[in-house]
Amino acid sequence: MRRLATLFAALFSALLATTAIAVPSYASAATAALLPDCATALPGAAAGVSSSCATQGPPPVACNSCGVRRTVNVVVTAGRADAKLLCDGLTYATHVDGPGTGSIGAWGGQNCTVTLTATADGTIAAATSTASYVVASA
Protein backbone atom coordinates (compact mmCIF):
# COMPACT_ATOMS: atom_id res chain seq x y z
CA MET A 1 0.00 0.00 0.00
CA ARG A 2 2.87 2.36 0.83
CA ARG A 3 4.47 1.74 -2.58
CA LEU A 4 1.18 2.58 -4.31
CA ALA A 5 0.85 5.79 -2.28
CA THR A 6 4.41 6.74 -3.22
CA LEU A 7 3.67 6.07 -6.88
CA PHE A 8 0.56 8.26 -6.89
CA ALA A 9 2.36 11.03 -4.98
CA ALA A 10 5.19 11.03 -7.53
CA LEU A 11 2.70 10.99 -10.41
CA PHE A 12 0.73 13.89 -8.93
CA SER A 13 3.93 15.91 -8.41
CA ALA A 14 4.95 15.33 -12.03
CA LEU A 15 1.57 16.51 -13.25
CA LEU A 16 1.81 19.68 -11.16
CA ALA A 17 5.23 20.41 -12.60
CA THR A 18 3.87 20.74 -16.15
CA THR A 19 3.73 24.23 -17.55
CA ALA A 20 0.57 26.22 -18.20
CA ILE A 21 -0.65 26.04 -21.78
CA ALA A 22 -2.49 28.81 -23.61
CA VAL A 23 -5.90 27.94 -25.09
CA PRO A 24 -7.01 29.97 -28.08
CA SER A 25 -9.61 32.50 -26.94
CA TYR A 26 -11.95 31.56 -29.76
CA ALA A 27 -11.93 27.84 -28.90
CA SER A 28 -15.37 27.03 -27.58
CA ALA A 29 -15.85 25.46 -24.17
CA ALA A 30 -16.77 22.20 -25.89
CA THR A 31 -13.54 22.00 -27.90
CA ALA A 32 -11.42 23.22 -24.98
CA ALA A 33 -12.36 20.08 -23.01
CA LEU A 34 -9.34 17.94 -23.85
CA LEU A 35 -10.78 14.53 -23.13
CA PRO A 36 -10.37 11.67 -23.06
CA ASP A 37 -6.86 11.43 -21.72
CA CYS A 38 -5.56 8.09 -20.50
CA ALA A 39 -3.31 6.57 -17.87
CA THR A 40 -1.63 3.20 -17.47
CA ALA A 41 0.51 1.67 -14.72
CA LEU A 42 2.90 -1.20 -13.98
CA PRO A 43 2.57 -2.08 -10.26
CA GLY A 44 5.57 -4.32 -9.54
CA ALA A 45 5.72 -5.79 -13.07
CA ALA A 46 8.22 -8.34 -14.35
CA ALA A 47 10.55 -7.51 -17.23
CA GLY A 48 8.70 -7.61 -20.54
CA VAL A 49 5.26 -7.01 -19.02
CA SER A 50 3.41 -4.10 -20.57
CA SER A 51 0.20 -2.14 -20.22
CA SER A 52 -1.41 0.34 -22.55
CA CYS A 53 -4.23 2.79 -23.01
CA ALA A 54 -5.77 4.47 -26.04
CA THR A 55 -7.23 7.92 -26.49
CA GLN A 56 -8.80 9.99 -29.25
CA GLY A 57 -8.92 13.71 -29.78
CA PRO A 58 -9.14 16.46 -28.88
CA PRO A 59 -10.55 17.94 -32.06
CA PRO A 60 -8.35 20.47 -33.84
CA VAL A 61 -9.39 24.10 -33.73
CA ALA A 62 -8.97 26.74 -36.40
CA CYS A 63 -6.31 29.09 -35.10
CA ASN A 64 -3.19 30.93 -36.15
CA SER A 65 0.13 29.46 -34.93
CA CYS A 66 -1.43 26.93 -32.60
CA GLY A 67 -2.24 23.25 -32.48
CA VAL A 68 -2.79 20.24 -30.27
CA ARG A 69 0.18 18.74 -28.44
CA ARG A 70 -0.12 15.21 -27.01
CA THR A 71 2.24 14.68 -24.07
CA VAL A 72 3.02 11.50 -22.13
CA ASN A 73 4.57 11.87 -18.68
CA VAL A 74 6.25 8.79 -17.21
CA VAL A 75 7.07 8.28 -13.54
CA VAL A 76 9.17 5.25 -12.54
CA THR A 77 9.56 4.66 -8.81
CA ALA A 78 11.44 1.36 -9.11
CA GLY A 79 13.05 -0.56 -11.96
CA ARG A 80 13.18 0.60 -15.56
CA ALA A 81 10.49 1.15 -18.18
CA ASP A 82 10.09 1.95 -21.86
CA ALA A 83 7.23 4.20 -22.93
CA LYS A 84 5.93 4.29 -26.48
CA LEU A 85 3.48 6.80 -27.93
CA LEU A 86 1.86 5.77 -31.23
CA CYS A 87 -0.12 8.64 -32.78
CA ASP A 88 -1.65 8.60 -36.23
CA GLY A 89 0.90 6.07 -37.51
CA LEU A 90 3.98 7.74 -36.02
CA THR A 91 5.87 6.25 -33.05
CA TYR A 92 7.71 8.18 -30.32
CA ALA A 93 9.58 6.46 -27.49
CA THR A 94 11.55 7.07 -24.32
CA HIS A 95 13.26 5.01 -21.61
CA VAL A 96 13.17 5.93 -17.93
CA ASP A 97 15.32 4.48 -15.13
CA GLY A 98 13.78 4.65 -11.67
CA PRO A 99 13.51 6.50 -9.59
CA GLY A 100 13.00 9.05 -12.31
CA THR A 101 10.67 10.78 -14.73
CA GLY A 102 10.56 11.30 -18.47
CA SER A 103 8.23 12.53 -21.16
CA ILE A 104 7.52 12.23 -24.87
CA GLY A 105 5.22 14.27 -27.06
CA ALA A 106 3.73 14.70 -30.50
CA TRP A 107 1.96 17.46 -32.37
CA GLY A 108 -1.52 16.47 -33.43
CA GLY A 109 -2.04 13.34 -31.44
CA GLN A 110 -5.58 12.60 -32.61
CA ASN A 111 -5.59 8.78 -32.41
CA CYS A 112 -3.00 7.65 -29.88
CA THR A 113 -1.99 4.59 -27.91
CA VAL A 114 0.42 4.76 -24.97
CA THR A 115 2.29 1.56 -24.06
CA LEU A 116 4.41 1.19 -20.93
CA THR A 117 6.76 -1.82 -20.77
CA ALA A 118 8.84 -2.97 -17.80
CA THR A 119 12.49 -3.65 -18.63
CA ALA A 120 13.41 -4.78 -15.11
CA ASP A 121 11.66 -7.10 -12.63
CA GLY A 122 9.66 -5.39 -9.91
CA THR A 123 9.15 -2.25 -11.98
CA ILE A 124 6.70 0.25 -10.52
CA ALA A 125 5.76 2.86 -13.09
CA ALA A 126 2.89 4.95 -14.41
CA ALA A 127 2.28 6.93 -17.57
CA THR A 128 -0.33 9.60 -18.25
CA SER A 129 -1.27 10.88 -21.68
CA THR A 130 -2.74 14.38 -21.94
CA ALA A 131 -3.51 16.75 -24.78
CA SER A 132 -3.23 20.53 -24.71
CA TYR A 133 -3.82 23.40 -27.09
CA VAL A 134 -0.46 25.06 -27.56
CA VAL A 135 0.25 28.44 -29.12
CA ALA A 136 3.59 28.37 -30.96
CA SER A 137 5.79 31.43 -30.65
CA ALA A 138 8.72 32.37 -32.83
Secondary structure, 3 states (H helix, E strand, C coil): CHHHHHHHHHHHHHHHCCCCCCCCCCCCHHHHCCCCCEEEEEEEECCCCEEEEEEECCCCCCCCCEEEEEEEEEEEEECEEEEEEEECCEEEEEEEECCEEEEEEEECCCEEEEEEEECCCCEEEEEEEEEEEEECCC
